[in-house]
Amino acid sequence: MNKAGFGQFFPFDSTAYFEYNSLFATKTDFTCTNADCTSKVAGSPCAGVTYTDSAADYRYICSPTYDGLSSAMEFSPCLSATGDPTPDIATPTFATCSGGTVGSGTGSTSCISASPVCSSISAGYQAEDYFGSHVFMIPVWSGLDTQGRLSN
């Protein structure tokens, strides 16, 4: 049976673009400058273009740099290329779809403006590196599992 859904696909999980790219946040007209939003400034780094109460990026992770990297990953015309990052390498290199090198090292964001465009693997590596190094989310595990069962 095909349920026509998607999730956690190799080489990147689906959240890298569809959940954290600010294109999927609701349109906002201001940016809060404190936790309770009593202080705010006009404008927003979010890329959302419609107002909605059911945005996929409900966390409002609105980073133009991350948006550029995750978009480069999602829309790259090639999955991989010669020169992509490989496991256990201290200094990763990044490749374009034609096999050219577009930068190296952790913290690189060279895939945003690469011409020709980066491979999906290279852009995805940079997107995940940027996401993690900027601590956009900290998962919290409560350690409490609740199981439903009948009372009799």
HELIX and SHEET records of a PDB file:
HELIX    1   1 THR A   15  PHE A   18  1                                   4    
HELIX    2   2 SER A   22  PHE A   24  5                                   3    
HELIX    3   3 PRO A   64  PHE A   75  1                                  12    
HELIX    4   4 SER A  120  SER A  133  1                                  14    
SHEET    1   A 2 PHE A  30  CYS A  32  0                                        
SHEET    2   A 2 LYS A  40  ALA A  42 -1                                        
SHEET    1   B 2 THR A  93  ALA A  95  0                                        
SHEET    2   B 2 THR A 101  SER A 104 -1                                        
END                                                                             
